[in-house]
Amino acid sequence: MRSGKELIKASLPFAKEDKSKSWYYTITTTLLLCLAFVGTFNPFHISLQILFSVIFGLLMVKFFILYHDYNHFAILKNSTAGKVVMNLFGIFILAPITIWKRTHDYHHINNSKLSNNGVGSYPLLEKSDFYKLSKKKKFVYLASRHPLTIFAGYITLFIFDFNIKTFIQSPKKHWDSIVALIIHFTIGFYIFQYGGISTLLISWVGPFLLANLMGSYLFYAQHNFPGAQYVKNKDWNFTDAAIKSTSFMRMGVIMNWFTGDIGYHHIHHLNHHIPFYRLKEAMNGLPEMQNPIETSFSPKDVWACLRLKVWDAEIGEMTPL
């Protein structure tokens, strides 16, 4: 079986973009996103408004995958129009490109390293190191991995970490973070003025809560799952990190569409230049990648992932405390 550079080389044929397909997904997702947003204001019945609200949130997830791939140079590379569209979306989704790309690139070259401090991911400590922390630091660490923190990603990750925190730390570098916040809350204010609190929740806050919750949990479960392997820097290997430390999230056809096949995440970590619409094809074409550790959105699997808190070096597994 191939590994290392040989396996990465075998993945290269799948890393070729179909420009027309990339634009097709970008344009159609943009149109559907706009239609779903307008649909949340329909006057017929609140149940239809809620349905469009959910679809609007899920389509944000879909577009985020496009944005994610663009920042990996997997789609719309060297496209001026693509750059404009994606930069605007980054501000819209509260993940401006200056913070998202830097932290996500860091994540890719540090995935499954025990020394990772949590930049671009959720921090993970060895069990013995956790018990050496002060009470305050233990609280902060456990709070960062708490299910409420993950599920409230709209506030904890997207509003606070990606925007408020980064702007305070470096206003000149992250000016787009304050722009994102101003635009987000201004639109929310006008929606509230137009339709009151119920319209604000259905047309704006609700969809963002859903999209950011899904984004936060997907990112967590793709690297924090039973069987995931973490190693010290000296033992780290790029392809092992993709195969042993990144999950394959099994979903149905509908959720695979809304999440842009990001469930094939082990393939993405093997070669992040593979466009999302070729991830399944790549898995089928690479025998070495066809037996990943799986997880899903089932309550059992969600709980199995969320309960993991530390790395137990003695048994070589992530465990609860």
N, C-alpha and C positions, 0 to 999 in steps of 0.2 A: 504493500500500500504506500502511496506517495505521502510525503510530509514536507514541512519546511518550504524552501524556495521552489521545490519541484511541484508541490501542491498549489502554491500561489500562481506559478506559471501556467498550470493546467486551468486555472480560473480565468485567465486573461481573455480568452475568446468571448466570455460572457460579459465582459466589461465594456463592450462596444455599444454606444448609445444609438438608438433610432430617433433622430431629431424630430421627425414628424410625429412619432408616438409620444415623445416628451411634450411637445406643444399641444397635442390632442388632449392629453391628460390635464395639462395646465389650464387650457381654455375651458374645457368641459367642467372641470372641478370649480373653476372660478364662477362660471355661469350658474351651476347648481348651488353653489354657496350663496350667491346673491338671491336666487329664487327662494331658497329655504329661509333666508333672513326675512324677505318680504312676506313669505308665508306665515311667519310668526305673528304678523299683524292682521291676518285675515279676520273678517268680522263674523264668520259663520258660527263657530262654536269653539269653546276653549279647548276641547279635546283635539281639534285640528291644529290649534295654535301650539299645543304641547308636542304634538307629533312633529310639526315643522321645527320646533325648538330642538328636539332630539336629533333630527336629521341635520340641522344646522351645526350642532356640536360635533356630530360624527364626521361631517364634511370638513370641519376644521382639522380633525385628525388626519383625514385624507390629504388635505393640502399641506399639512405639516410634513408629511412624508416626502412630498415634492420639494419642499423647502430644505429638508434634511438632505436629500440627494443632491440638490443644487450645491449646497455647501461642501459636499464631498466631491464636487466636480464630476458627478455621475450623470447629470442631465444638464442641458442648456449651457454647456461650457462655452465661454467666450461670447455669449449672447448679451448684447446691450439691453435688449427688451427684457430678457430673462432676469438680468440683474436688477432692473427697475421693479419688476413684478415681485421678485423674491425679497428684496429689501423692504418693500411696502408691506408684504405679508408678515415679515419678521416683526415689524412694528405693530401691526394689527394683532398678532397672536401673543404679544408681550414677550417675545424672545428675539430682541434685536440682534442683528447679525454680528455686531462687535463682541457681544458676550457669548452668544450661542456657539459660533464657530470656534472660538478659542477654547472654551471649556469642553466642547464635544471632541475636538481634535485631541485634546489632552486625554480624554477618556479612552480613545482608541489606542493610544500608545501606552496606556497604563492599566488596561482592562485586566483584572484578576491579580494585580500586584497587591500584596498585603501592605506595602508602604504607601499605597494611594491614600491621600488625605481627604478624599471626598470631592475634589474638584472635578466637575463634570459627571459625578456619580454619587452614590450614597456611601458614606465612610464605612469601613469594616476594620475592626480591631481583632487581634488575637485575644482569646479569652483571658490569658494571663496578664496581658497589657491592660485590658479593661479593668481588672480588679486592682490595678495599681493607681488608677485615676482617683482624683478627689471626688467627693459627692457631687459637686457642681458639674464637673466635666462628665461624670457618668450620666447625669441627668440630661445634659446637652446632647451627648452621643445617642442615648436611647430615644430622646425626643426626635432626633433627626431621622430615625428609622421607624418611628411609631406609625401605625396604620393611618391615624388621623392626619399626620403630617403629609403622608403620601396622598391620601384621598383629597386633602385640601390643597393640592398642588397649585390651584388657581391663585391662592393667597401666599402659601409658603414658598413655592418655587418660582412661579411666573411673576407675581407682583413684587414679592420681597427680594428673593435672591437675584433674579435676572434684571431687576430694575432699580428698586430702592437701594439695596445694598451696593450694587455695582456703581450706581451714580454717586453715592456718598463717598465711596472709595476712590473713584477716579472720574470726576465730572467731565474733564476734557475728552478722555478716551470713550466714555459711555454717555455722551450727550443724547444719543438716540434712545436711551432708556427713559430719560425724563420726557422726551417727545412721545414715546409709546404710552406712558402713564397719562399725560395730558390728553392725548387723543382718546384713549380708552375711557377715561372718566368724563370727558366732555360729551362723547356720544351717549354714554350712560345717563348723563344729566338730561340731555335733550329727549331721550326716550322716556325718562321718568316724567318730564314736563308734558310730554305728549299723551302718555297713557297711564301714568301712575305706577305704583309699586308692582302690581301684577304684570303689567307689560314689561317693565324693567327686568323682572325675574325671568319671564318666559322668553323675551326676545334678545336679552343680552347676558345677564348674569348666569342664568341656567345653562345656556350653551357653552359658555366659557368654563363653568364648573365641570361639566361633563367632559369637554375636550381636554382640559388640563388634568383632570383626574385620570383619564385614560392614558394620557401621555406620561404622567408621573408613574402610574402603576406598570405600564408596559416597560418603561425604562428600568424600573426596579426589578421586576420579575425576570427580565432578560439576563440578569447577572446575579440575582439573589434567589436561588432555588435549590432544593435538595439535590445533592450530587455535584454542585458547582465546585470547581477546584480553584484554590487561591495559593499563590507561591511567593516566596521572597524574590527580590529583583534578580539575584544571581541565577535563579532557577527558571526565570521567565522565558517563555517561547511564544512568538506571535501566533503561530498556527495552533498550538496547544490551547492558547487563550480563546481562540475562536471555537475550537471543537469541544473543549472540556469545561469552559467557563462561561459559555453563552448558550442560552436555551433556544429550543425550537418551540414556539408557542402554537399549539394546534388550535385552529379556529375553523368555523364553517365558511362557506363561500361568501356570504354577505359581510361578515366581519373581516375576512381577508381583504375584501374590496375596500372597505372603509379604512382599514389600517395599512393599505398599500403593501400587503404581503410582508410587513416588517416582522411578522412571526418567524420568518426564515432568517432570524437574526444571526445565527451562527455563520450563515453564508455571507451576510453583510460584513461581519467582522473578519472573515477570511480575506475579502477583497471589497473595500467600501466604494470602489469605482463601478461596481455592478449596479445598473439601474434597478429600481424596485420591481419593475415589470419583467425582469429577467432572473430574479432570485429563485423562483421555483424551477425554472429551466436549468439554472446552475446546479441546484441540489440534485436534480434528476441526472445531470451529466457528470457529477463527481461522486463516485461510489464512497469515497472516504468521508463524505459529509452526510451520508444517508442514515446514520444511526445516532443522532444527537439525543441528549437528555431532553425530554419533553415536559412542558407544563401547559396550562390552559386557563380559561376564565371560570372553570368550575369552582364552586365554593371550597371544595376540598383542596384543590391545588392553590387557590388564592391564600387560604389559611396556612398551608404548608410553606409558602414563600414568606408571608408576612411575619411568621413566628421566629424566623431566623434572625439572630442578633449578633453573634460573634463567630470567629473562626477558632475551632478547637484543634490545635496543632497535634494533640495526642492521638486523635482518631482521624484527622485529615478531613474534617467535615465542618460545614456551617451548622451551628446549633442554637437553640434557644438558651436563655440563661436559667 
